[in-house]
Amino acid sequence: MTVVVVQFGGSNCDRDAVRALQHIGIDATRVWHEDGLNDSVENLDGIILPGGFSYGDYLRAGAMAAHSPIVNDIQAAAERGIPVLGVCNGAQVGCESGLTPGAFTTNDRARFQCETVHLRVENATTPWTEAYEAGTVIEIPIAHGEGRFEITENEYEMLKNDNQILFRYCDASGNITDDANPNGSRGNVAGITGSYDTVAVLMPHPERATLPELGRSTDGKGILQAFG
């Protein structure tokens, strides 16, 4: 089993993702985006689009990386049922490339937010959330300046009706409040799936909440276990 962590120019969480996956017993390797997937990886079992600042976030966060040729390989893999996870900048790439609906834009406070937040599990029937029960509150770090999830009203209703919302920002007791929303995301949304529940994007960093030696929550382990 091999999970590929795609490295773009400006990615800075690719090594973190590899180490977190290896810690939970999943083989992982980094692949430079220009190398593609077809010739460089055998036994492809999953893909992570990691956090960072691909192409310096020029134009919009994730917009330029979304046009990299490797994204065509990723879309084809997703259609074959290969799990794909976009984290932070990778979530922005996922939305920009059409893997998932909506968009991530500038935080409502117009500043970089770096803190640990609480998330409530909304749908526990996906590969990304089956380690939890619906309503469970977990702690995961965030680090972003363009993490506000936006989507049209009609698309938002479709997300809700189709159970595509994975996580919402909440307080420690699981209450969905404005104060618990670190970036102004619509409906406190922190993570969603695409047309396939094997494709997901989320703004918080599960790879930073996996290693116990970091001295913080290891709640992110359950998300990464989807690759196992």
Salt bridges, closest charged atoms under 4 A:
ASP14 OD2 - ARG30 NH1 2.88
GLU96 OE1 - ARG60 NH2 2.83
GLU122 OE2 - ARG120 NE 2.62
GLU122 OE1 - ARG168 NE 3.13
GLU139 OE2 - HIS118 NE2 3.80
GLU150 OE2 - ARG148 NH1 2.74
GLU153 OE1 - ARG186 NH2 1.98
GLU157 OE2 - LYS160 NZ 3.18
GLU207 OE2 - HIS205 ND1 2.60
GLU213 OE2 - ARG19 NH2 3.11
